[in-house]
Amino acid sequence: MIIVMSPGSNAEQLQRVQNKVEKAGLRCHLSTGEDRTIVGVIGDKKAIANLEMNMMEGVEKTVRITEKYKLVSRDFEPQDTVIDVGGVKIGGDNLTVMAGPCAVESKEQLREAAKVVREGGAKFLRGGAFKPRTSPYDFQGLACDGLKMLREAADGEGLKVITEIVDSDDLEVIGEYADIYQVGARNMQNFQLLKALGKAKKPVLLKRGLSATISEWLNAAEYILAGGNKDVILCERGIRTYETFTRNTLDLSAVAAVKELSHLPIVVDPSHGTGRWQMVRPMARAAVAAGADGLIIEVHPHPEVALSDGDQSLTPKNYLSLMTDLRDIAALMGKKL
């Protein structure tokens, strides 16, 4: 349920509403806008069904939400959420690019990557230190050593860091080096990890699962918001279909769907979405035209020798060319890169 307070309601009336909700064994989440305050009520369905709030002083109306997700819903928060990561904003009229290699391989590789990432105008250096791989024999990452290299390279170029977390036990150590936690597609419904991230003090980028519906994806985000962490970024990275030419099928319609259903920012990963470097550029441009708030792109100084995902990584030259395109498209969409 959503309780919409009247524009002229006061703090005392709001407190009485909160008290009644909590007395019923339910929880309140407040969203305060310029004109009015919205109270999101979550908890037991039967208790919510029996909660009568319309006659309370200061209440304009109540809205029953049929979807299971509440806090990520645009019904709860009509305005787009803009997430501030140390001065770098994601959402609103900003187009934010995160770029770098799939995996951290060496200090030299990261220094080269960070330099070109910054030169192109991206604000985040991406790179995996803990790499969940399909085969147990594939490169699994450099773990803590990789995190240190990533932070050092990013700091050297004035960039923020985004890296993947695969285990809630790593929350503290990754948080020491990263500015954003990335949850990969395989962990979208790792609910224990999502609950732990709900208590984290840093933003989370949540990738869509391999075969997840948009509703399942938004419900996964709900776990994080319900835990108290409101800084969640959604990431469309392609879903598994019967198509074999591409690694995945990039669902750009998800951008429009999320914009309708949720206030959370959404970025697109055309690298994993296609698995082919030749397709990254056109799909990145299309993502921005579709209304995405950002992109996460794999860039490697030498893709031909990459230990992970070289086939979908852009060379520095191709990355810089793409960033020139994106500036023009972003301007047409009313966004700044």
ABEGO torsion letter per residue (X at the ends): XBBBBBAABBAAAAAAAAAAAAAAGBBBBBBBBAABBBBBBBEBAAAAAABBAAABBGBABBBBBABABAAABAAABABBBBBBBGGBBBEEABBBBBBEBABBABAAAAAAAAAAAAAAGBABBBEBABBBBABAABBAEAEAAAAAAAAAAAAAAGBBBBBBBABAAAAAAAAAABABBBBBAAAAABAAAAAAAAABABBBBBBBBAABBAAAAAAAAAAAAAAGBABBBBBBAEBBBABAABABBBBAAAAAAAAAABABBBBBBAAAAAGBAAAAAAAAAAAAAAGBAEBBBBBBABAAABABGAAABBBAAAAAAAAAAAAAAAAAAGBBX
